[in-house]
Structure formats: C-alpha cells, structure tokens
Amino acid sequence: MPFLQVEGLSKSFGGLKAVNKVTFDVAEGEIVGLIGPNGSGKTTILNLITGFLKPDAGTVKLKEENITGLPRHQVSQKGVARTFQLVKPFLGFTALQNVMVGRTYGQAGIANMKVAAEESRELLAQVGLAGKANMLARDLTLMQRKRLELARALAAKPQLLLLDELMAGLNPSEVDEACDLIKQIRDSAKVTIIVVEHIVKAICGLSNRILVLNMGEKIAEGSPDEIIHNPQVIDVYLGRVHA
C-alpha cells in the first residue's frame, strides 16, 4: 500500500473550486514535486493533508489510516509536519528556542527541557545553523530563517514532511544548498517528502516524480523528464522557451 494515499480530494471557496477531485499516491521515502501556476491549488492540497482545511470530498490516508479532516494537531501527532510559504519564526526567541517549541510538541513531543535543548541543537547543526543557536530569529537572514523553519518542522519527528516553497526568494547558490539539504534529510532521517516549488530546475533535480496542477485539477504526473516534455504542461505552465 502507498505511504500516503490521496483520493478524490476536493475543496471549494464559495463558487471557486480550488481543488477538484485530485488523486495521487506517495511511496515511502519518495520526494514528490508539486508544481503548477499560481492559484492552481498546490498550497490548498497541503492545507487539506495537514488539517488546516477540511475537504468537501475525498480522503487522505497515511499508512492506510484515514486522517481526512482531523484537526491539525492530531495530524501532526500522526507524523506529518510542514513548512510555510511565509516564514514566521518567533522573532523574539533564539533559533534554539524556536526549535525547542517544535521538539516539545508534535508526534514525539518531550517534556524534558534539557533533552529537548540537546536534540534541538542537533537539528540546528543538521540544517547548518549550529553557530546561530543563540541568535534571535529576527536577526537571521532569509536563508537562515528558511533553514530554521525546516529545523522546526523536523523537531516534530515527522514521517511525512511537506515543504511549501522553501526556496522562494533564494539566490541560485542558496537554491542548490537547499536542494542538497532536502536530499540529505530524506536520506538521513528516512522522511517522505512532498515539495511545492516554482523553481523548475530545482524540482526536477530533487523529485522522483512530479505532479502538475492547473485550476485545481491534476493534469499530469510522471518522472521529471516526462513532465518537462509533456505538451499540456508546456502549454499551461512551463512555456515552450523554458521547456
């Protein structure tokens, strides 16, 4: 059975169908990319999986367990964590304190603050912020805040990690660093990952498979090579010059 199984997922806001009967599976250990034009439903799907929104129809199953419509804290406790398009750390907290918040709650939250601090320092080291543990979040660069957001998500000990435009606003060298970091996390932490991203080169280099959305519907699914040569994807998203 698939690690994550999404079937017939739908969500409307008023008369707008943000997501319409979307179905896909994710195998354990995969990195799956999710791309499409702005407003195509990518973030809405993440919100439906993680319990930030309740679907109008369809199901979400994690390891065969139905988690459809569960409150987001319960989804987190099942082993699902995410990052957000707009990074919003606790600006008055240090980087270490931000990660400790995530380590105290989530699937395997712990109450021992000493252990939480030790494990949070390890996570900061994993994302390249070992030397920034005592720096206030407000003083971090955008790239450092993105890394902190990732460490906070990992602090919940997820089995499924959803990354929502983690690379937005980064320069090309920072994008390369982020891609290497995501692969490292998949391999070392044994995490299954869904990545929403607009940087096509990055998503193609990262992903085992790519799903393409347009106007709330899945229009294509396949390997990166299949996707960049798909005529419909070229027409609605990539453009012929880019492709």
N, C-alpha and C positions, 0 to 999 in steps of 0.2 A: 504493500500500500504506500501511496505518496506520504511524505513527511507533512506537507501542507496541501490541503485539497480545498479549492475554492470552486463552487459550483453555482451557476446562475445568479451571481451576485448583482443586485440592482439597488439603486438609490436615486430618488428624485428630490429636488428642492423646488417646491411649487410646481410649475409646469416643465421645469428643466430636468431631463434625465441625465444626471451626472455620471452614473454607471448603469449600464443596461445589459443584463444577462451575461456577465463576464465569467468565464470558466477557465481555470488553469490549475496545474499541479506543480509542486516544487519537491524535488527529491532531496533527501538528507545530504548535507554537505555541498549542495549546489550554490552557485552565485547566479541569480536570475536578474536580468536587467528589465526595467520597465520604462519605456520611452513613449513619446507622443507629443503633439503640440500642447501649448498652454491651454488649460481648460479641458483636457481630454479625459480626466478622471483619475489620474495617477495617485495624487495625494488622497483623494476620496477613498480609493481602494485601501490604502494604508490605514486610513482612519476607520474603515469598516472592519479590517482584520484585527486592529488593536483595541476596538471597543470605544473609540472616541465618537463613533456614529453607529446607529443601529440600522441594518439594511431593511429595505422594504420587502425584499425577497432574496432567496438564495441561502447558501450555507457556507460556513468556514469550519473546516476540521483540521485539528493539529494532532498528528499521530493517531488518527481515527476518532479522536474525541471532539464532539461538536462544541465549539466555543462561540457560535454565532450569537451576537448581541449581548455577550457578557459585559459587565462593567469593566472599564479599562484596568482597574487594579487587579481584578480577577484574571484578566488576560495576561497581565504582567506576571502574576504568580504561576501561570501555566508555562512560563518560559519564553515570553515574547517581549522584546524591547525595541525601541525605535529612536531615531534622531529626527529633528525637525528642520524644515527649510530655514526658518529664522532661529538662529542660535540664541537661547535665552538662559544663560547661566545665572546663578545667584551672584550678582555683581559685587556685593559686599562680603562674600565668602572667598576664602582662598581656593585655589584649584583643588587642594586636598580635601577641604570641607565639602566642596561640590560633589566630589566622587563619593565621599563617605555617606552623603544623603542617599545616593543610589545604592550603596552597599548595605545600608541599614534596612532598605525596603526591597521589594521585588520577589523573585521566585525563591531565593535562598537568603533572605534578609537575616542579619545577625545583630544582636543587641550589645555584644561586647565591643566597646568603642576602641580598645587597644587593637583587637584583631581587625576591626573594620579599617582602622588607620593603616595598619601594615599591608592589608590587601589592596587598599586604595592607592598606596604608594607604588605597589607592584603594577597596578593598572596604569598609573601615570607614566611609569617607566616604559610600559608596553607601547603606549601611543606617542612616546618621545617627549614627555613633559616631566621627566624626573627632576630636572633642575628648576621647575616652576611650581613645585608643590605649595610653597608658602606665599606665592604671588596672588594678589587679589585678581579675581576674574575680570574685573573692569580694566585691568592693566595689560591683559593679554592681547596679542594680535588676533586678526580674524582667523588665520590658520591655526593658531594655538587654541582659540575658542572652539573651533571645529574638532580638534583633537580632544579637547576637554569634554565636549558633547558626546563623543564616541566613548570615552572612558566612563562617563556616567551611565551610558547605556549598557556597557559591558559589566558594570558593577552589579547589575541585577542578575548576572549569571544566565544570560539568555541562551536558549537553544535556537531561536529564530530571531534574527536581527534585521530590522527594516531601516534602510538609510535613505532619507528624503533630501536629495540634492546636497549631499555633503560637500561636493566640490564647487558649488556655486560661489563665485567671487574670488576663486583662487587663480593664481597665475599658472602658466604651463608647468613649471618645475614643481609647484606645490600640488598640482593635479597628479603628476607622476608619483610624488611621495604618498599621496592619499591612496592611489591605486595599489601601490606596494603594501601599504599598511592594511588595507582591506583584505588582500590575499593572505597576508601573514596572519591576520586574526582568524580567517576561515580555517587555515591550516593548523594553527596552534591551539585555538580554543574550541575547535570542532563545532563551529557555528554555521548554520544555514543562513544565507543572506539574500535579501531582495533589495536591489538598488534602483531608486528612481533618479534619473540623471538626464541632463540635456546635452552633455558633452559626449558626442557620438564616439569619438576616438577612444575615450576613457571607458565607456560602457562596453564597447566591442572588445577591448583588451581585457576587461575584467570578467565578462559573463560567460557562463557555459551555454545559456540560452537567453534569448531576448523576446519579450512580449511587447507588442506595439498597440497602443490605444489611439482611437480617434473618435471624438464626440461621444465618449462614454462606452464605446464598444471595442472589443478586441478585433483588430483587423489582420494581425499576422503574429506568428510565433515560429521561432526556429533558431538555428545557430547564428552567430554574428555574421558569418559570410552569407547565409541565406537571406538575412534581414536587409543587409545593405544592397543586395541585388534584387530585392522584391519590388516590382514595378509600382504596386499600390503604396508601399511605404515611401518610395522615392517621390511619388506624386503628392502625398499629403503631408510629408514631414521632412525628408532629407533634402529634396530638391535635386535636380539632375547634376548640377555642377558639384555639389557636396558629395553625392553618391559616387 
